[in-house]
Amino acid sequence: MRATAQASRHLVPTTWWGRVQLRVNEFAGASPSRFALVVFASLVLVFTLLFTLPISAAGSSGTPLADAFFTAVSVICVTGLSTVDMATHWSAFGNVIIYFGVQIGGVGVLTLASILGMVISRKLGLRARLIAASDSNPLRAHAGPVAEGQAIRLGEVGNLLRTVALSAVIIELVVAVVLFPRMLAHGFSLYDSALNSLYYSAMAFTNTGFTPNTAGLTPFADDYIFLTALMVGVVAGAIGFPVIYAIAQNLRRKVRRRLWTIHVKLTLVTFALLMVAGWILYFALEVGNPQTFGPGGTGNAAFQSLFMSVMARSGGFSVVDVDHLHHATLLVTDMLMFVGGGSASTAGGIKVTTLAVLFLAAMAEARGVDSMEAFRRRIPTDVLRVAVSVVLWGATIVAVSTVTVMAITKDTLDHALFDVISAFATCGLSTGLTQHAPTGAVYVLAFTMFLGRVGTVTLAAALAQSQRGQYYQHPEERPIVG
């Protein structure tokens, strides 16, 4: 016993830096969800400080605290909303901060930290694997065992991190290579074309939606190659890194039989169905609108409807003025933004698999069966509980924020609801309310962005106890539902 105590004392670091590392590792391992909140909040504070520096602004007046804070949250949460003109307000130094900030926020803070740790130490310990796994799968944020039938097994986390790093670099470079000659063709200089193509590709893959030029996408409104490249980048970032990893693994297989998990199948099918549904609805609602898709003809309206359907999921780019859309179209966009993209992606929202699980539960109830099934697989009820929690927490955040923003700005419901959902789903589309919002509404929208990006599951797990035993059960009684 004495020898064990002496050995444990030798394991305690003697330097102050070693003790700090030990405390951080213990905190991160005990609650990855709370660690994620602390890291995200710390990054927001650091970037707020950077944006308030005079060197970050193009003018001599600097950036007010509210605008600097809002931009920091929007960058780290890869939202794309802004209270200042992103093309003219920031200096070269400020744009560099924005570029690297969206890269950090896009891949996820904990995932990026694990990648850096793996690069430096050339290995990935069990604790780092657990932290990275919780970042790629919110179900791992809860205490207790997690089935190995997940999209990414614990032993595959190292390969997933390599896929995240490689896919981010390769996809952004490919998109930038396509955009570069198109920008030259539109009269941009060689220097601006090179920088702006890299900027656009990063904003597309991370689903942020900032534009570096003052006219935005207006010069490229009829350039279908340019807009298609943006759509490819947005979709690649929005389907999720576990899906990209599964696709890469299957492409490397020499056998014909492909192995697709239920997460990958649900993500791809639901994502495609929503994209097609949005495409059809946008075309049907806006083809006759002279202020949006109407003037360009039927072919142009069809393409712009597809572009809008993709960007409403979380991309944030827009060729038309959102405020000119019909009220019905705004409502469709609200629904698409609220759902968002795939889990563990650069997109926001409640995620497409959450919607798929709720739909499968409703179908199982309508058929009178006890279990949810899809693709010859049974989905356990704990996944349904998480899905219901995500939707309810998300709807509550949106409702409270919308009422608060309406009370502060005195604006209409459709404008306030649209910008709040865009903030929560980290989409970036706006009716114009955000850029002209009072300071109080700016902070409310910033807080909504933060909650939307860290995720309702992560938030709930961070606020709750990491593990609590229940040693008794109350008598069962069924309320009337429906």
Secondary structure, DSSP 8 states (H G I E B T S, - for coil): -HHHHHHHHHHS-SSHHHHHHHHHHHHHHH-HHHHHHHHHHHHHHHHHHHHHSGGGBSSSS---HHHHHHHHHHHHTT----SS-TTTSB-HHHHHHHHHHHHHHHH-HHHHHHHHHHHHHSS--HHHHHHHHHHH-GGGGSSS---TTSSS-GGGHHHHHHHHHHHHHHHHHHHHHHHHHHHHHTT--HHHHHHHHHHHHHHHHTT----SSTTTTGGGTT-HHHHHHHHHHHHHHHS-HHHHHHHHHHHH-SSS-----HHHHHHHHHHHHHHHHHHHHHHHHHTT-TTTTGGGHHHHHHHHHHHHHHIIIII---SS-GGGS-HHHHHHHHHHHHH-S-TTSS--SS-HHHHHHHHHHHHHHHHT-SSEEETTEEE-HHHHHHHHHHHHHHHHHHHHHHHHHHHHH---HHHHHHHHHHHHTT-----STTTT--HHHHHHHHHHHHHHHH-HHHHHHHHS-S----------------
